[in-house]
Structures are given as C-alpha cells and as structure tokens.
Amino acid sequence: MNGFIIALIILAALATAYVLVRGIITMAQGKDLSGEQSNKYMSMRVGFQALTILLVILLLAIGGRGLSGS
C-alpha cells in the first residue's frame, strides 16, 4: 500500500512540475494578454500541490508516523 501511495505522490509531483513549466512558458511567450491561461495553469498547479501534500499526509498516517510524531 505504501508503494502505491509513493507512486501517486511522484505522479502528483511530476504533474505539478509540468503545469508549473507550462505556466512559465505561457507567461514568457507573452501571448496571453488577458491572463486567463496563466490563471488556469496557476489553479491547476495549486490543485496538484494540494493533492501531493494530502498524499504525503496520508502516507505518514498509514505508516504509523502520524502528525503526533510517534
């Protein structure tokens, strides 16, 4: 089970990095005058980051090292 969650964490982190790079490229090209694309990429990045953090918390909770530090 831990291996599966770790794989999901890696996928979510890679998705975060991909969306971040796509957002930077979109901003650098200067074609998005209204900022809609940039906002879309930023929202997606925040969502993937939140998913990654939740998966790490889940992994820690399942692994017996919950937030209490035991």
PQR file of N, CA, C, O and H, with PARSE charges and radii, in Angstrom:
ATOM      1  N   MET A   1       0.819  -1.194   0.000 -0.4000 1.5000
ATOM      2  CA  MET A   1       0.000   0.000   0.000 -0.0000 2.0000
ATOM      3  C   MET A   1       0.864   1.260   0.000  0.5500 1.7000
ATOM      4  O   MET A   1       0.575   2.222  -0.712 -0.5500 1.4000
ATOM      5  N   ASN A   2       1.926   1.244   0.804 -0.4000 1.5000
ATOM      6  CA  ASN A   2       2.809   2.411   0.857 -0.0000 2.0000
ATOM      7  C   ASN A   2       3.453   2.681  -0.499  0.5500 1.7000
ATOM      8  O   ASN A   2       3.610   3.835  -0.899 -0.5500 1.4000
ATOM      9  H   ASN A   2       2.161   0.463   1.382  0.4000 1.0000
ATOM     10  N   GLY A   3       3.825   1.614  -1.205 -0.4000 1.5000
ATOM     11  CA  GLY A   3       4.437   1.777  -2.523 -0.0000 2.0000
ATOM     12  C   GLY A   3       3.489   2.441  -3.507  0.5500 1.7000
ATOM     13  O   GLY A   3       3.902   3.261  -4.328 -0.5500 1.4000
ATOM     14  H   GLY A   3       3.698   0.677  -0.880  0.4000 1.0000
ATOM     15  N   PHE A   4       2.215   2.081  -3.417 -0.4000 1.5000
ATOM     16  CA  PHE A   4       1.214   2.673  -4.295 -0.0000 2.0000
ATOM     17  C   PHE A   4       1.056   4.167  -4.005  0.5500 1.7000
ATOM     18  O   PHE A   4       0.974   4.979  -4.927 -0.5500 1.4000
ATOM     19  H   PHE A   4       1.880   1.416  -2.750  0.4000 1.0000
ATOM     20  N   ILE A   5       1.014   4.517  -2.740 -0.4000 1.5000
ATOM     21  CA  ILE A   5       0.868   5.930  -2.362 -0.0000 2.0000
ATOM     22  C   ILE A   5       2.109   6.717  -2.777  0.5500 1.7000
ATOM     23  O   ILE A   5       1.998   7.856  -3.230 -0.5500 1.4000
ATOM     24  H   ILE A   5       1.080   3.858  -1.991  0.4000 1.0000
ATOM     25  N   ILE A   6       3.278   6.121  -2.627 -0.4000 1.5000
ATOM     26  CA  ILE A   6       4.518   6.790  -3.046 -0.0000 2.0000
ATOM     27  C   ILE A   6       4.489   7.040  -4.552  0.5500 1.7000
ATOM     28  O   ILE A   6       4.899   8.104  -5.016 -0.5500 1.4000
ATOM     29  H   ILE A   6       3.368   5.196  -2.259  0.4000 1.0000
ATOM     30  N   ALA A   7       4.006   6.062  -5.312 -0.4000 1.5000
ATOM     31  CA  ALA A   7       3.899   6.242  -6.767 -0.0000 2.0000
ATOM     32  C   ALA A   7       2.937   7.383  -7.094  0.5500 1.7000
ATOM     33  O   ALA A   7       3.199   8.175  -7.999 -0.5500 1.4000
ATOM     34  H   ALA A   7       3.672   5.197  -4.936  0.4000 1.0000
ATOM     35  N   LEU A   8       1.823   7.471  -6.360 -0.4000 1.5000
ATOM     36  CA  LEU A   8       0.877   8.564  -6.573 -0.0000 2.0000
ATOM     37  C   LEU A   8       1.499   9.915  -6.221  0.5500 1.7000
ATOM     38  O   LEU A   8       1.254  10.913  -6.900 -0.5500 1.4000
ATOM     39  H   LEU A   8       1.609   6.828  -5.625  0.4000 1.0000
ATOM     40  N   ILE A   9       2.300   9.943  -5.163 -0.4000 1.5000
ATOM     41  CA  ILE A   9       2.985  11.186  -4.772 -0.0000 2.0000
ATOM     42  C   ILE A   9       3.934  11.627  -5.880  0.5500 1.7000
ATOM     43  O   ILE A   9       3.987  12.807  -6.229 -0.5500 1.4000
ATOM     44  H   ILE A   9       2.499   9.133  -4.612  0.4000 1.0000
ATOM     45  N   ILE A  10       4.678  10.680  -6.425 -0.4000 1.5000
ATOM     46  CA  ILE A  10       5.619  11.009  -7.502 -0.0000 2.0000
ATOM     47  C   ILE A  10       4.869  11.532  -8.724  0.5500 1.7000
ATOM     48  O   ILE A  10       5.275  12.526  -9.327 -0.5500 1.4000
ATOM     49  H   ILE A  10       4.635   9.722  -6.141  0.4000 1.0000
ATOM     50  N   LEU A  11       3.777  10.865  -9.090 -0.4000 1.5000
ATOM     51  CA  LEU A  11       2.982  11.321 -10.238 -0.0000 2.0000
ATOM     52  C   LEU A  11       2.402  12.714  -9.999  0.5500 1.7000
ATOM     53  O   LEU A  11       2.415  13.556 -10.897 -0.5500 1.4000
ATOM     54  H   LEU A  11       3.446  10.058  -8.600  0.4000 1.0000
ATOM     55  N   ALA A  12       1.898  12.957  -8.800 -0.4000 1.5000
ATOM     56  CA  ALA A  12       1.319  14.271  -8.495 -0.0000 2.0000
ATOM     57  C   ALA A  12       2.402  15.353  -8.503  0.5500 1.7000
ATOM     58  O   ALA A  12       2.159  16.468  -8.963 -0.5500 1.4000
ATOM     59  H   ALA A  12       1.887  12.273  -8.071  0.4000 1.0000
ATOM     60  N   ALA A  13       3.588  15.031  -8.001 -0.4000 1.5000
ATOM     61  CA  ALA A  13       4.684  16.000  -8.004 -0.0000 2.0000
ATOM     62  C   ALA A  13       5.140  16.292  -9.439  0.5500 1.7000
ATOM     63  O   ALA A  13       5.432  17.440  -9.776 -0.5500 1.4000
ATOM     64  H   ALA A  13       3.785  14.124  -7.627  0.4000 1.0000
ATOM     65  N   LEU A  14       5.201  15.262 -10.274 -0.4000 1.5000
ATOM     66  CA  LEU A  14       5.567  15.475 -11.677 -0.0000 2.0000
ATOM     67  C   LEU A  14       4.511  16.300 -12.407  0.5500 1.7000
ATOM     68  O   LEU A  14       4.846  17.146 -13.237 -0.5500 1.4000
ATOM     69  H   LEU A  14       4.964  14.330 -10.000  0.4000 1.0000
ATOM     70  N   ALA A  15       3.253  16.059 -12.105 -0.4000 1.5000
ATOM     71  CA  ALA A  15       2.173  16.845 -12.706 -0.0000 2.0000
ATOM     72  C   ALA A  15       2.288  18.303 -12.269  0.5500 1.7000
ATOM     73  O   ALA A  15       2.073  19.213 -13.070 -0.5500 1.4000
ATOM     74  H   ALA A  15       2.981  15.372 -11.431  0.4000 1.0000
ATOM     75  N   THR A  16       2.624  18.523 -11.009 -0.4000 1.5000
ATOM     76  CA  THR A  16       2.815  19.880 -10.506 -0.0000 2.0000
ATOM     77  C   THR A  16       3.940  20.580 -11.270  0.5500 1.7000
ATOM     78  O   THR A  16       3.790  21.722 -11.704 -0.5500 1.4000
ATOM     79  H   THR A  16       2.798  17.784 -10.359  0.4000 1.0000
ATOM     80  N   ALA A  17       5.059  19.889 -11.429 -0.4000 1.5000
ATOM     81  CA  ALA A  17       6.202  20.465 -12.137 -0.0000 2.0000
ATOM     82  C   ALA A  17       5.859  20.753 -13.597  0.5500 1.7000
ATOM     83  O   ALA A  17       6.243  21.792 -14.134 -0.5500 1.4000
ATOM     84  H   ALA A  17       5.181  18.961 -11.076  0.4000 1.0000
ATOM     85  N   TYR A  18       5.134  19.833 -14.241 -0.4000 1.5000
ATOM     86  CA  TYR A  18       4.756  20.029 -15.642 -0.0000 2.0000
ATOM     87  C   TYR A  18       3.870  21.260 -15.801  0.5500 1.7000
ATOM     88  O   TYR A  18       4.103  22.085 -16.685 -0.5500 1.4000
ATOM     89  H   TYR A  18       4.822  18.989 -13.805  0.4000 1.0000
ATOM     90  N   VAL A  19       2.861  21.385 -14.953 -0.4000 1.5000
ATOM     91  CA  VAL A  19       1.943  22.527 -15.047 -0.0000 2.0000
ATOM     92  C   VAL A  19       2.683  23.826 -14.737  0.5500 1.7000
ATOM     93  O   VAL A  19       2.412  24.856 -15.353 -0.5500 1.4000
ATOM     94  H   VAL A  19       2.671  20.715 -14.236  0.4000 1.0000
ATOM     95  N   LEU A  20       3.611  23.782 -13.789 -0.4000 1.5000
ATOM     96  CA  LEU A  20       4.407  24.968 -13.466 -0.0000 2.0000
ATOM     97  C   LEU A  20       5.213  25.417 -14.679  0.5500 1.7000
ATOM     98  O   LEU A  20       5.219  26.600 -15.017 -0.5500 1.4000
ATOM     99  H   LEU A  20       3.831  22.945 -13.288  0.4000 1.0000
ATOM    100  N   VAL A  21       5.892  24.477 -15.334 -0.4000 1.5000
ATOM    101  CA  VAL A  21       6.707  24.811 -16.506 -0.0000 2.0000
ATOM    102  C   VAL A  21       5.831  25.329 -17.642  0.5500 1.7000
ATOM    103  O   VAL A  21       6.192  26.298 -18.309 -0.5500 1.4000
ATOM    104  H   VAL A  21       5.887  23.516 -15.059  0.4000 1.0000
ATOM    105  N   ARG A  22       4.685  24.691 -17.865 -0.4000 1.5000
ATOM    106  CA  ARG A  22       3.769  25.156 -18.918 -0.0000 2.0000
ATOM    107  C   ARG A  22       3.291  26.583 -18.619  0.5500 1.7000
ATOM    108  O   ARG A  22       3.181  27.403 -19.531 -0.5500 1.4000
ATOM    109  H   ARG A  22       4.392  23.903 -17.322  0.4000 1.0000
ATOM    110  N   GLY A  23       3.013  26.875 -17.367 -0.4000 1.5000
ATOM    111  CA  GLY A  23       2.582  28.224 -16.999 -0.0000 2.0000
ATOM    112  C   GLY A  23       3.672  29.254 -17.223  0.5500 1.7000
ATOM    113  O   GLY A  23       3.407  30.361 -17.692 -0.5500 1.4000
ATOM    114  H   GLY A  23       3.103  26.210 -16.627  0.4000 1.0000
ATOM    115  N   ILE A  24       4.896  28.889 -16.887 -0.4000 1.5000
ATOM    116  CA  ILE A  24       6.028  29.803 -17.097 -0.0000 2.0000
ATOM    117  C   ILE A  24       6.235  30.058 -18.585  0.5500 1.7000
ATOM    118  O   ILE A  24       6.464  31.195 -18.999 -0.5500 1.4000
ATOM    119  H   ILE A  24       5.112  27.990 -16.506  0.4000 1.0000
ATOM    120  N   ILE A  25       6.155  29.001 -19.387 -0.4000 1.5000
ATOM    121  CA  ILE A  25       6.317  29.152 -20.838 -0.0000 2.0000
ATOM    122  C   ILE A  25       5.214  30.035 -21.407  0.5500 1.7000
ATOM    123  O   ILE A  25       5.472  30.887 -22.257 -0.5500 1.4000
ATOM    124  H   ILE A  25       5.969  28.078 -19.052  0.4000 1.0000
ATOM    125  N   THR A  26       3.998  29.832 -20.942 -0.4000 1.5000
ATOM    126  CA  THR A  26       2.875  30.645 -21.422 -0.0000 2.0000
ATOM    127  C   THR A  26       3.093  32.115 -21.093  0.5500 1.7000
ATOM    128  O   THR A  26       2.856  32.984 -21.933 -0.5500 1.4000
ATOM    129  H   THR A  26       3.789  29.139 -20.252  0.4000 1.0000
ATOM    130  N   MET A  27       3.545  32.398 -19.869 -0.4000 1.5000
ATOM    131  CA  MET A  27       3.795  33.788 -19.486 -0.0000 2.0000
ATOM    132  C   MET A  27       4.951  34.377 -20.293  0.5500 1.7000
ATOM    133  O   MET A  27       4.893  35.534 -20.709 -0.5500 1.4000
ATOM    134  H   MET A  27       3.738  31.693 -19.187  0.4000 1.0000
ATOM    135  N   ALA A  28       6.008  33.577 -20.515 -0.4000 1.5000
ATOM    136  CA  ALA A  28       7.191  34.075 -21.214 -0.0000 2.0000
ATOM    137  C   ALA A  28       6.900  34.390 -22.677  0.5500 1.7000
ATOM    138  O   ALA A  28       7.513  35.290 -23.253 -0.5500 1.4000
ATOM    139  H   ALA A  28       6.055  32.637 -20.177  0.4000 1.0000
ATOM    140  N   GLN A  29       5.973  33.658 -23.278 -0.4000 1.5000
ATOM    141  CA  GLN A  29       5.650  33.907 -24.684 -0.0000 2.0000
ATOM    142  C   GLN A  29       4.890  35.211 -24.860  0.5500 1.7000
ATOM    143  O   GLN A  29       4.935  35.812 -25.933 -0.5500 1.4000
ATOM    144  H   GLN A  29       5.475  32.928 -22.810  0.4000 1.0000
ATOM    145  N   GLY A  30       4.203  35.649 -23.833 -0.4000 1.5000
ATOM    146  CA  GLY A  30       3.510  36.927 -23.888 -0.0000 2.0000
ATOM    147  C   GLY A  30       2.260  36.937 -24.747  0.5500 1.7000
ATOM    148  O   GLY A  30       1.741  38.009 -25.061 -0.5500 1.4000
ATOM    149  H   GLY A  30       4.167  35.161 -22.961  0.4000 1.0000
ATOM    150  N   LYS A  31       1.765  35.776 -25.134 -0.4000 1.5000
ATOM    151  CA  LYS A  31       0.575  35.701 -25.986 -0.0000 2.0000
ATOM    152  C   LYS A  31      -0.721  35.780 -25.187  0.5500 1.7000
ATOM    153  O   LYS A  31      -1.785  36.037 -25.750 -0.5500 1.4000
ATOM    154  H   LYS A  31       2.186  34.906 -24.879  0.4000 1.0000
ATOM    155  N   ASP A  32      -0.635  35.563 -23.885 -0.4000 1.5000
ATOM    156  CA  ASP A  32      -1.826  35.536 -23.024 -0.0000 2.0000
ATOM    157  C   ASP A  32      -2.052  36.915 -22.421  0.5500 1.7000
ATOM    158  O   ASP A  32      -1.709  37.165 -21.266 -0.5500 1.4000
ATOM    159  H   ASP A  32       0.229  35.354 -23.427  0.4000 1.0000
ATOM    160  N   LEU A  33      -2.630  37.801 -23.215 -0.4000 1.5000
ATOM    161  CA  LEU A  33      -2.792  39.184 -22.770 -0.0000 2.0000
ATOM    162  C   LEU A  33      -3.817  39.332 -21.656  0.5500 1.7000
ATOM    163  O   LEU A  33      -3.676  40.203 -20.798 -0.5500 1.4000
ATOM    164  H   LEU A  33      -2.908  37.597 -24.154  0.4000 1.0000
ATOM    165  N   SER A  34      -4.844  38.495 -21.657 -0.4000 1.5000
ATOM    166  CA  SER A  34      -5.891  38.614 -20.636 -0.0000 2.0000
ATOM    167  C   SER A  34      -5.497  37.932 -19.326  0.5500 1.7000
ATOM    168  O   SER A  34      -6.058  38.240 -18.274 -0.5500 1.4000
ATOM    169  H   SER A  34      -4.959  37.787 -22.354  0.4000 1.0000
ATOM    170  N   GLY A  35      -4.552  37.023 -19.384 -0.4000 1.5000
ATOM    171  CA  GLY A  35      -4.120  36.311 -18.184 -0.0000 2.0000
ATOM    172  C   GLY A  35      -4.952  35.087 -17.858  0.5500 1.7000
ATOM    173  O   GLY A  35      -4.741  34.455 -16.823 -0.5500 1.4000
ATOM    174  H   GLY A  35      -4.097  36.773 -20.238  0.4000 1.0000
ATOM    175  N   GLU A  36      -5.897  34.740 -18.723 -0.4000 1.5000
ATOM    176  CA  GLU A  36      -6.764  33.592 -18.450 -0.0000 2.0000
ATOM    177  C   GLU A  36      -5.981  32.284 -18.413  0.5500 1.7000
ATOM    178  O   GLU A  36      -6.189  31.457 -17.525 -0.5500 1.4000
ATOM    179  H   GLU A  36      -6.069  35.254 -19.564  0.4000 1.0000
ATOM    180  N   GLN A  37      -5.086  32.098 -19.370 -0.4000 1.5000
ATOM    181  CA  GLN A  37      -4.285  30.869 -19.400 -0.0000 2.0000
ATOM    182  C   GLN A  37      -3.389  30.783 -18.167  0.5500 1.7000
ATOM    183  O   GLN A  37      -3.272  29.723 -17.552 -0.5500 1.4000
ATOM    184  H   GLN A  37      -4.917  32.770 -20.091  0.4000 1.0000
ATOM    185  N   SER A  38      -2.768  31.885 -17.814 -0.4000 1.5000
ATOM    186  CA  SER A  38      -1.882  31.897 -16.646 -0.0000 2.0000
ATOM    187  C   SER A  38      -2.654  31.544 -15.381  0.5500 1.7000
ATOM    188  O   SER A  38      -2.167  30.781 -14.548 -0.5500 1.4000
ATOM    189  H   SER A  38      -2.863  32.747 -18.313  0.4000 1.0000
ATOM    190  N   ASN A  39      -3.856  32.097 -15.234 -0.4000 1.5000
ATOM    191  CA  ASN A  39      -4.679  31.789 -14.065 -0.0000 2.0000
ATOM    192  C   ASN A  39      -5.090  30.324 -14.062  0.5500 1.7000
ATOM    193  O   ASN A  39      -5.129  29.694 -13.005 -0.5500 1.4000
ATOM    194  H   ASN A  39      -4.252  32.717 -15.911  0.4000 1.0000
ATOM    195  N   LYS A  40      -5.396  29.778 -15.232 -0.4000 1.5000
ATOM    196  CA  LYS A  40      -5.771  28.370 -15.334 -0.0000 2.0000
ATOM    197  C   LYS A  40      -4.614  27.475 -14.888  0.5500 1.7000
ATOM    198  O   LYS A  40      -4.803  26.536 -14.115 -0.5500 1.4000
ATOM    199  H   LYS A  40      -5.365  30.290 -16.090  0.4000 1.0000
ATOM    200  N   TYR A  41      -3.415  27.782 -15.388 -0.4000 1.5000
ATOM    201  CA  TYR A  41      -2.253  26.980 -15.003 -0.0000 2.0000
ATOM    202  C   TYR A  41      -1.933  27.131 -13.514  0.5500 1.7000
ATOM    203  O   TYR A  41      -1.546  26.161 -12.862 -0.5500 1.4000
ATOM    204  H   TYR A  41      -3.262  28.545 -16.016  0.4000 1.0000
ATOM    205  N   MET A  42      -2.091  28.334 -12.979 -0.4000 1.5000
ATOM    206  CA  MET A  42      -1.823  28.541 -11.561 -0.0000 2.0000
ATOM    207  C   MET A  42      -2.813  27.754 -10.703  0.5500 1.7000
ATOM    208  O   MET A  42      -2.428  27.159  -9.696 -0.5500 1.4000
ATOM    209  H   MET A  42      -2.405  29.122 -13.508  0.4000 1.0000
ATOM    210  N   SER A  43      -4.071  27.752 -11.094 -0.4000 1.5000
ATOM    211  CA  SER A  43      -5.078  26.993 -10.344 -0.0000 2.0000
ATOM    212  C   SER A  43      -4.797  25.495 -10.401  0.5500 1.7000
ATOM    213  O   SER A  43      -4.932  24.790  -9.401 -0.5500 1.4000
ATOM    214  H   SER A  43      -4.384  28.235 -11.911  0.4000 1.0000
ATOM    215  N   MET A  44      -4.407  25.019 -11.576 -0.4000 1.5000
ATOM    216  CA  MET A  44      -4.075  23.596 -11.711 -0.0000 2.0000
ATOM    217  C   MET A  44      -2.866  23.233 -10.847  0.5500 1.7000
ATOM    218  O   MET A  44      -2.838  22.181 -10.210 -0.5500 1.4000
ATOM    219  H   MET A  44      -4.297  25.591 -12.389  0.4000 1.0000
ATOM    220  N   ARG A  45      -1.864  24.125 -10.836 -0.4000 1.5000
ATOM    221  CA  ARG A  45      -0.662  23.861 -10.037 -0.0000 2.0000
ATOM    222  C   ARG A  45      -0.998  23.787  -8.556  0.5500 1.7000
ATOM    223  O   ARG A  45      -0.520  22.898  -7.851 -0.5500 1.4000
ATOM    224  H   ARG A  45      -1.887  24.981 -11.354  0.4000 1.0000
ATOM    225  N   VAL A  46      -1.812  24.711  -8.088 -0.4000 1.5000
ATOM    226  CA  VAL A  46      -2.210  24.709  -6.677 -0.0000 2.0000
ATOM    227  C   VAL A  46      -2.974  23.426  -6.343  0.5500 1.7000
ATOM    228  O   VAL A  46      -2.777  22.844  -5.276 -0.5500 1.4000
ATOM    229  H   VAL A  46      -2.200  25.433  -8.662  0.4000 1.0000
ATOM    230  N   GLY A  47      -3.831  22.993  -7.241 -0.4000 1.5000
ATOM    231  CA  GLY A  47      -4.575  21.753  -7.029 -0.0000 2.0000
ATOM    232  C   GLY A  47      -3.666  20.544  -6.942  0.5500 1.7000
ATOM    233  O   GLY A  47      -3.834  19.700  -6.062 -0.5500 1.4000
ATOM    234  H   GLY A  47      -3.991  23.466  -8.108  0.4000 1.0000
ATOM    235  N   PHE A  48      -2.697  20.454  -7.855 -0.4000 1.5000
ATOM    236  CA  PHE A  48      -1.763  19.329  -7.814 -0.0000 2.0000
ATOM    237  C   PHE A  48      -0.881  19.372  -6.571  0.5500 1.7000
ATOM    238  O   PHE A  48      -0.558  18.333  -5.996 -0.5500 1.4000
ATOM    239  H   PHE A  48      -2.560  21.141  -8.569  0.4000 1.0000
ATOM    240  N   GLN A  49      -0.494  20.576  -6.157 -0.4000 1.5000
ATOM    241  CA  GLN A  49       0.294  20.695  -4.930 -0.0000 2.0000
ATOM    242  C   GLN A  49      -0.514  20.239  -3.726  0.5500 1.7000
ATOM    243  O   GLN A  49       0.008  19.538  -2.859 -0.5500 1.4000
ATOM    244  H   GLN A  49      -0.756  21.421  -6.623  0.4000 1.0000
ATOM    245  N   ALA A  50      -1.769  20.627  -3.664 -0.4000 1.5000
ATOM    246  CA  ALA A  50      -2.626  20.208  -2.554 -0.0000 2.0000
ATOM    247  C   ALA A  50      -2.783  18.685  -2.544  0.5500 1.7000
ATOM    248  O   ALA A  50      -2.730  18.059  -1.485 -0.5500 1.4000
ATOM    249  H   ALA A  50      -2.193  21.196  -4.368  0.4000 1.0000
ATOM    250  N   LEU A  51      -2.975  18.096  -3.720 -0.4000 1.5000
ATOM    251  CA  LEU A  51      -3.083  16.646  -3.817 -0.0000 2.0000
ATOM    252  C   LEU A  51      -1.814  15.967  -3.325  0.5500 1.7000
ATOM    253  O   LEU A  51      -1.878  14.976  -2.597 -0.5500 1.4000
ATOM    254  H   LEU A  51      -3.018  18.604  -4.580  0.4000 1.0000
ATOM    255  N   THR A  52      -0.664  16.497  -3.720 -0.4000 1.5000
ATOM    256  CA  THR A  52       0.611  15.926  -3.285 -0.0000 2.0000
ATOM    257  C   THR A  52       0.754  15.997  -1.768  0.5500 1.7000
ATOM    258  O   THR A  52       1.173  15.024  -1.141 -0.5500 1.4000
ATOM    259  H   THR A  52      -0.612  17.302  -4.311  0.4000 1.0000
ATOM    260  N   ILE A  53       0.416  17.122  -1.180 -0.4000 1.5000
ATOM    261  CA  ILE A  53       0.515  17.282   0.273 -0.0000 2.0000
ATOM    262  C   ILE A  53      -0.428  16.327   0.990  0.5500 1.7000
ATOM    263  O   ILE A  53      -0.051  15.710   1.986 -0.5500 1.4000
ATOM    264  H   ILE A  53       0.076  17.913  -1.689  0.4000 1.0000
ATOM    265  N   LEU A  54      -1.651  16.202   0.489 -0.4000 1.5000
ATOM    266  CA  LEU A  54      -2.606  15.273   1.104 -0.0000 2.0000
ATOM    267  C   LEU A  54      -2.114  13.831   1.022  0.5500 1.7000
ATOM    268  O   LEU A  54      -2.285  13.060   1.966 -0.5500 1.4000
ATOM    269  H   LEU A  54      -1.957  16.703  -0.320  0.4000 1.0000
ATOM    270  N   LEU A  55      -1.508  13.470  -0.097 -0.4000 1.5000
ATOM    271  CA  LEU A  55      -0.969  12.111  -0.230 -0.0000 2.0000
ATOM    272  C   LEU A  55       0.188  11.867   0.738  0.5500 1.7000
ATOM    273  O   LEU A  55       0.313  10.776   1.294 -0.5500 1.4000
ATOM    274  H   LEU A  55      -1.369  14.097  -0.864  0.4000 1.0000
ATOM    275  N   VAL A  56       1.033  12.880   0.942 -0.4000 1.5000
ATOM    276  CA  VAL A  56       2.137  12.736   1.910 -0.0000 2.0000
ATOM    277  C   VAL A  56       1.571  12.565   3.315  0.5500 1.7000
ATOM    278  O   VAL A  56       2.054  11.731   4.081 -0.5500 1.4000
ATOM    279  H   VAL A  56       0.931  13.767   0.491  0.4000 1.0000
ATOM    280  N   ILE A  57       0.554  13.345   3.657 -0.4000 1.5000
ATOM    281  CA  ILE A  57      -0.072  13.221   4.976 -0.0000 2.0000
ATOM    282  C   ILE A  57      -0.679  11.833   5.134  0.5500 1.7000
ATOM    283  O   ILE A  57      -0.551  11.211   6.189 -0.5500 1.4000
ATOM    284  H   ILE A  57       0.161  14.023   3.035  0.4000 1.0000
ATOM    285  N   LEU A  58      -1.344  11.347   4.082 -0.4000 1.5000
ATOM    286  CA  LEU A  58      -1.922  10.002   4.112 -0.0000 2.0000
ATOM    287  C   LEU A  58      -0.840   8.944   4.305  0.5500 1.7000
ATOM    288  O   LEU A  58      -1.014   8.006   5.083 -0.5500 1.4000
ATOM    289  H   LEU A  58      -1.448  11.852   3.225  0.4000 1.0000
ATOM    290  N   LEU A  59       0.266   9.094   3.603 -0.4000 1.5000
ATOM    291  CA  LEU A  59       1.370   8.147   3.740 -0.0000 2.0000
ATOM    292  C   LEU A  59       1.911   8.144   5.166  0.5500 1.7000
ATOM    293  O   LEU A  59       2.167   7.081   5.733 -0.5500 1.4000
ATOM    294  H   LEU A  59       0.408   9.856   2.971  0.4000 1.0000
ATOM    295  N   LEU A  60       2.084   9.315   5.739 -0.4000 1.5000
ATOM    296  CA  LEU A  60       2.573   9.398   7.115 -0.0000 2.0000
ATOM    297  C   LEU A  60       1.580   8.797   8.104  0.5500 1.7000
ATOM    298  O   LEU A  60       1.981   8.138   9.064 -0.5500 1.4000
ATOM    299  H   LEU A  60       1.876  10.178   5.279  0.4000 1.0000
ATOM    300  N   ALA A  61       0.291   9.019   7.877 -0.4000 1.5000
ATOM    301  CA  ALA A  61      -0.728   8.499   8.777 -0.0000 2.0000
ATOM    302  C   ALA A  61      -0.791   6.968   8.690  0.5500 1.7000
ATOM    303  O   ALA A  61      -0.891   6.286   9.710 -0.5500 1.4000
ATOM    304  H   ALA A  61      -0.035   9.555   7.097  0.4000 1.0000
ATOM    305  N   ILE A  62      -0.731   6.451   7.494 -0.4000 1.5000
ATOM    306  CA  ILE A  62      -0.783   4.987   7.317 -0.0000 2.0000
ATOM    307  C   ILE A  62       0.502   4.350   7.815  0.5500 1.7000
ATOM    308  O   ILE A  62       0.482   3.247   8.362 -0.5500 1.4000
ATOM    309  H   ILE A  62      -0.650   7.006   6.666  0.4000 1.0000
ATOM    310  N   GLY A  63       1.621   5.042   7.628 -0.4000 1.5000
ATOM    311  CA  GLY A  63       2.904   4.488   8.043 -0.0000 2.0000
ATOM    312  C   GLY A  63       3.113   4.489   9.542  0.5500 1.7000
ATOM    313  O   GLY A  63       4.154   4.029  10.012 -0.5500 1.4000
ATOM    314  H   GLY A  63       1.638   5.937   7.184  0.4000 1.0000
ATOM    315  N   GLY A  64       2.160   4.988  10.307 -0.4000 1.5000
ATOM    316  CA  GLY A  64       2.283   4.973  11.759 -0.0000 2.0000
ATOM    317  C   GLY A  64       3.067   6.125  12.321  0.5500 1.7000
ATOM    318  O   GLY A  64       3.337   6.173  13.521 -0.5500 1.4000
ATOM    319  H   GLY A  64       1.315   5.361   9.926  0.4000 1.0000
ATOM    320  N   ARG A  65       3.437   7.055  11.469 -0.4000 1.5000
ATOM    321  CA  ARG A  65       4.197   8.213  11.942 -0.0000 2.0000
ATOM    322  C   ARG A  65       3.323   9.452  11.896  0.5500 1.7000
ATOM    323  O   ARG A  65       3.819  10.532  11.575 -0.5500 1.4000
ATOM    324  H   ARG A  65       3.218   7.017  10.494  0.4000 1.0000
ATOM    325  N   GLY A  66       2.073   9.336  12.198 -0.4000 1.5000
ATOM    326  CA  GLY A  66       1.106  10.425  12.105 -0.0000 2.0000
ATOM    327  C   GLY A  66       1.626  11.759  12.568  0.5500 1.7000
ATOM    328  O   GLY A  66       2.818  11.905  12.841 -0.5500 1.4000
ATOM    329  H   GLY A  66       1.670   8.458  12.458  0.4000 1.0000
ATOM    330  N   LEU A  67       0.777  12.703  12.657 -0.4000 1.5000
ATOM    331  CA  LEU A  67       1.167  14.068  12.995 -0.0000 2.0000
ATOM    332  C   LEU A  67       1.586  14.209  14.456  0.5500 1.7000
ATOM    333  O   LEU A  67       2.127  15.248  14.834 -0.5500 1.4000
ATOM    334  H   LEU A  67      -0.191  12.585  12.436  0.4000 1.0000
ATOM    335  N   SER A  68       1.352  13.196  15.286 -0.4000 1.5000
ATOM    336  CA  SER A  68       1.733  13.287  16.693 -0.0000 2.0000
ATOM    337  C   SER A  68       3.227  13.024  16.906  0.5500 1.7000
ATOM    338  O   SER A  68       3.754  13.279  17.989 -0.5500 1.4000
ATOM    339  H   SER A  68       0.912  12.352  14.979  0.4000 1.0000
ATOM    340  N   GLY A  69       3.913  12.509  15.865 -0.4000 1.5000
ATOM    341  CA  GLY A  69       5.342  12.288  15.972 -0.0000 2.0000
ATOM    342  C   GLY A  69       5.723  10.949  16.588  0.5500 1.7000
ATOM    343  O   GLY A  69       6.899  10.738  16.885 -0.5500 1.4000
ATOM    344  H   GLY A  69       3.484  12.302  14.986  0.4000 1.0000
ATOM    345  N   SER A  70       4.787  10.045  16.791 -0.4000 1.5000
ATOM    346  CA  SER A  70       5.143   8.757  17.384 -0.0000 2.0000
ATOM    347  C   SER A  70       5.570   7.760  16.363  0.5500 1.7000
ATOM    348  O   SER A  70       5.902   6.626  16.708 -0.5500 1.4000
ATOM    349  H   SER A  70       3.831  10.216  16.550  0.4000 1.0000
TER
END
